[in-house]
């Protein structure tokens, strides 16, 4: 079973909070107001646990990322604890015992809470909590004793946590950018391989179309009879179709184009884009309608072109080559 890093860090944070709470309850001598001190420790434990666990249970990776930042009401509770926990701790002991560990442990407890607040995405609130802790500590035991008894450590904890969080998030951004770059490279390679496969298929088809004609032309030293010349011209135009309008073609379309050319029609096929958004089923329907259109026309000249119009996929235009005025004999639009 694989354990993620988040549960491990959460467990460590809970264990450290419990360690601080247990340490605060181990008194060499009972304080003047033990109930008040126990209340302060319980308040620390509740606030720290809430800051650690709030919004992370049952969340997937995306939900956990969104839940990293503490809600503002819980931030306000943590800031209140930064004042109340040390104040209760010093109230629980006699004035001459305020610098004893039993009272000054509250400075470390608040430092731990503010460190958690930094990790949960509220660094400025954490620094505000450290500032409140500084005011309360200096007022209770003076600046020198406050710094010596844990206030300096609170500053170091919060600053170090903010630095680590910043570095981790930068690493996450770099990792995301690297992943996106790798995905783009993979897509480009896949596109390149697909283009290579398409080119190889086109070469094979070209060889299958032109190969027999070229072989015959070589064998006859270019002296072809009219039927063979017609076959050579059809092969040339078919190759042009493959290069300029391959997406329009299937076996049935190729057969109808060849039939039109055998009866003497001039046919031009051009893919100018616009078919990329059609799925295979719709593209097959467009080709089938094109086959039917070509089979029904007797025009002497035909133009088959794709269209980028939102409603029209292919336009077929036919003209009677024998007419002096070049009247349009066919105009058919195939819907997208």
C-alpha positions in Angstrom: 0.0 0.0 0.0 1.4 3.4 -1.0 1.0 6.3 1.5 1.0 9.8 0.1 3.2 12.6 1.5 0.2 14.6 2.7 -1.0 12.1 5.3 2.6 11.6 6.5 3.0 15.4 7.0 -0.4 15.7 8.6 0.5 12.9 11.0 3.8 14.5 11.9 2.1 17.9 12.6 -0.5 16.2 14.8 2.2 14.3 16.7 4.2 17.5 17.2 1.2 19.4 18.5 0.4 16.5 20.9 4.0 16.5 22.1 3.9 20.2 22.9 0.6 19.8 24.7 1.8 16.9 26.8 5.0 18.8 27.6 3.0 21.8 28.8 1.1 19.5 31.2 4.2 18.0 32.8 4.6 20.3 35.8 7.5 20.1 38.3 5.2 21.9 40.7 1.5 22.5 40.3 0.8 26.1 39.0 -1.3 28.6 40.9 -4.3 28.0 38.7 -4.0 24.5 37.1 -7.4 24.6 35.6 -6.6 27.7 33.6 -3.4 26.2 32.4 -5.1 23.0 31.3 -7.7 25.2 29.5 -4.9 27.0 27.6 -3.3 23.7 26.6 -6.6 22.3 25.4 -7.3 25.5 23.5 -3.9 25.2 21.8 -4.6 21.5 20.9 -8.0 22.2 19.5 -6.9 25.2 17.4 -3.8 23.5 16.1 -5.7 20.3 15.2 -8.4 22.3 13.4 -5.8 24.2 11.4 -4.1 20.9 10.4 -7.2 18.9 9.5 -9.8 21.4 8.3 -10.9 20.8 4.7 -8.4 17.9 3.9 -10.3 14.8 4.8 -11.9 13.0 1.9 -10.5 15.4 -0.7 -9.0 14.2 -3.9 -5.8 15.8 -5.3 -7.7 18.7 -6.8 -9.9 19.2 -3.8 -6.9 19.0 -1.5 -5.1 21.7 -3.5 -8.2 24.0 -3.2 -8.5 23.2 0.5 -4.9 24.2 1.3 -5.8 27.8 2.3 -7.5 28.1 5.7 -10.9 29.9 5.8 -10.7 33.3 7.3 -12.9 32.5 10.2 -10.4 29.8 11.3 -7.5 32.3 10.7 -9.3 34.6 13.1 -9.6 31.8 15.7 -5.8 31.2 15.3 -5.0 34.9 15.8 -7.3 35.0 18.9 -5.4 31.9 20.2 -2.1 33.8 19.7 -3.3 36.2 22.4 -5.5 34.0 24.6 -3.2 30.9 25.0 -0.1 32.8 26.4 -2.3 35.1 28.4 -4.0 32.2 30.1 -0.7 30.5 30.7 0.8 33.5 32.5 -2.4 34.1 34.4 -2.2 30.5 35.6 1.1 30.9 37.3 2.4 33.3 40.0 4.0 36.5 38.7 7.4 35.4 39.8 7.0 32.1 37.8 6.2 33.7 34.5 9.6 32.9 33.0 9.4 29.2 34.0 8.9 26.6 31.2 5.4 25.8 32.5 4.3 29.3 31.4 6.6 30.1 28.5 5.8 26.9 26.6 2.8 28.8 25.4 5.2 30.9 23.2 6.2 27.7 21.4 2.6 26.5 21.1 1.6 29.7 19.4 4.7 29.5 17.2 3.5 26.1 16.1 0.0 27.3 15.3 1.4 30.2 13.2 3.7 27.7 11.4 0.7 25.6 10.5 -1.1 28.8 9.3 1.8 29.5 7.0 1.7 26.0 5.5 -2.1 26.3 5.0 -1.6 29.3 2.8 -2.0 32.4 5.1 1.6 33.7 5.6 0.6 37.3 6.4 -1.9 36.1 8.9 0.8 34.0 10.5 3.1 37.0 10.8 0.3 39.0 12.3 -0.1 36.2 14.8 3.6 36.3 15.6 3.3 40.1 16.1 0.4 39.6 18.5 2.4 37.0 20.4 5.3 39.4 20.6 3.2 42.1 22.1 1.7 39.7 24.7 5.0 38.1 25.5 6.9 41.4 25.9 4.1 42.8 28.1 4.3 39.7 30.3 8.0 39.0 30.7 9.9 41.7 28.8 11.6 41.6 25.4 14.8 39.9 26.5 13.1 37.1 28.3 10.5 36.7 25.5 13.2 36.3 22.9 15.2 33.9 25.1 12.1 31.8 26.0 10.8 31.0 22.5 9.8 34.2 20.7 12.9 34.1 18.5 12.2 30.5 17.7 8.6 31.4 16.7 10.0 34.0 14.2 12.5 31.3 12.9 9.7 28.7 12.5 7.4 30.9 10.6 10.1 32.3 8.4 11.5 28.9 7.6 8.0 27.5 6.9 7.3 30.4 4.5 10.5 29.8 2.7 9.9 26.1 2.4 6.4 26.6 1.2 7.5 29.1 -1.4 10.2 26.7 -2.7 7.8 23.8 -2.8 5.2 25.8 -4.7 7.8 26.9 -7.1 8.9 23.3 -7.6 5.2 22.4 -8.2 4.9 25.1 -10.9 8.2 24.0 -12.5 7.0 20.4 -12.4 3.6 21.4 -14.0 5.4 23.4 -16.7 7.7 20.4 -17.4 4.7 18.1 -17.6 3.0 20.4 -20.0 6.2 20.7 -22.1 6.5 16.9 -22.1 2.9 16.5 -23.2 3.4 19.1 -26.0 6.5 17.2 -27.2 4.6 13.9 -27.1 1.7 15.4 -29.0 4.2 16.9 -31.5 5.9 13.5 -31.9 2.6 11.8 -32.3 1.5 14.3 -34.9 4.9 13.9 -36.7 4.5 10.1 -36.7 1.0 10.4 -38.0 2.1 12.7 -40.8 4.9 10.2 -41.6 2.4 7.3 -41.7 0.1 9.4 -43.9 3.0 10.2 -46.3 4.0 6.6 -46.5 0.4 5.6 -47.2 0.3 8.3 -49.9 3.6 7.1 -51.5 2.3 3.5 -51.5 -1.0 4.6 -53.1 1.0 6.8 -55.6 3.1 3.8 -56.6 0.1 1.6 -56.9 -1.6 4.2 -59.2 1.4 5.3 -61.3 3.6 2.3 -61.1 1.9 0.2 -63.7 1.6 3.2 -66.1 5.2 4.1 -65.7 6.3 0.6 -66.1 4.3 0.3 -69.3 5.7 3.6 -70.6 9.3 2.5 -70.0 8.6 -0.8 -71.6 7.1 0.9 -74.7 9.8 3.7 -74.7 7.0 6.2 -74.5 5.1 4.9 -77.5 1.6 4.4 -75.9 -1.6 3.8 -77.7 -4.6 6.1 -77.1 -6.1 3.9 -74.4 -2.8 3.8 -72.6 -2.3 7.5 -72.9 -5.8 8.0 -71.4 -4.9 5.7 -68.5 -1.7 7.7 -68.0 -3.6 11.0 -67.9 -6.1 9.5 -65.5 -3.3 8.3 -63.3 -1.7 11.7 -63.3 -5.0 13.4 -62.3 -5.6 10.8 -59.7 -2.2 11.5 -58.1 -3.2 15.2 -58.1 -6.4 14.3 -56.3 -4.4 12.4 -53.7 -2.2 15.4 -53.1 -4.8 18.1 -53.1 -7.9 16.5 -51.7 -7.1 13.2 -49.9 -9.6 13.8 -47.1 -12.4 13.9 -49.7 -11.5 10.5 -51.1 -12.4 7.0 -50.5 -12.6 4.0 -52.9 -16.1 4.9 -54.1 -15.2 8.6 -54.7 -12.0 7.6 -56.5 -14.0 5.2 -58.7 -16.5 7.9 -59.7 -13.7 10.4 -60.4 -12.0 7.9 -62.7 -15.3 7.1 -64.4 -15.9 10.8 -65.1 -12.4 11.2 -66.6 -12.8 8.1 -68.8 -15.9 9.7 -70.4 -13.8 12.8 -71.1 -14.7 15.1 -68.2 -12.1 17.5 -66.7 -12.2 17.1 -63.0 -10.5 19.2 -60.3 -10.6 18.2 -56.6 -9.3 20.6 -54.0 -9.4 20.4 -50.2 -9.3 23.9 -48.9 -10.0 22.9 -45.3 -13.2 22.8 -43.3 -13.6 19.1 -42.9 -11.4 18.7 -39.9 -14.3 19.1 -37.4 -16.3 16.3 -39.1 -16.3 12.9 -37.4 -15.8 9.8 -39.5 -19.5 9.0 -39.7 -20.4 12.4 -41.0 -17.4 12.4 -43.3 -18.5 9.1 -44.8 -22.0 10.5 -45.4 -20.4 13.5 -47.2 -18.4 11.2 -49.4 -21.4 9.1 -50.2 -23.4 12.1 -51.3 -20.4 13.2 -53.4 -20.4 9.8 -55.1 -24.1 10.1 -55.9 -23.6 13.6 -57.3 -20.7 12.6 -59.5 -22.6 9.5 -60.8 -25.7 11.6 -61.8 -23.9 14.4 -63.7 -22.8 14.5 -67.3 -21.0 17.9 -67.1 -17.8 18.2 -69.1 -15.9 20.1 -66.4 -16.3 19.5 -62.7 -14.9 21.3 -59.7 -15.1 19.6 -56.3 -14.0 21.8 -53.4 -14.4 21.7 -49.7 -15.8 24.7 -47.9 -15.2 26.5 -44.6 -18.8 27.7 -44.5 -20.5 26.7 -41.2 -23.4 24.9 -43.1 -21.7 23.6 -46.2 -19.0 20.9 -46.3 -18.4 20.5 -50.1 -19.5 22.3 -53.2 -19.7 20.6 -56.6 -19.8 22.7 -59.7 -20.2 21.4 -63.2 -20.2 23.1 -66.6 -20.9 21.9 -70.0 -17.7 22.1 -71.9 -19.4 22.1 -75.3 -21.4 25.3 -74.6 -20.1 28.6 -75.8 -21.5 30.5 -72.8 -20.1 28.1 -70.3 -23.5 27.7 -68.5 -23.5 26.1 -65.1 -24.8 22.6 -65.6 -24.4 21.5 -62.0 -24.4 23.3 -58.6 -24.6 21.1 -55.6 -23.8 21.9 -52.0 -23.3 19.1 -49.5 -24.4 20.0 -46.0 -21.9 19.8 -43.2 
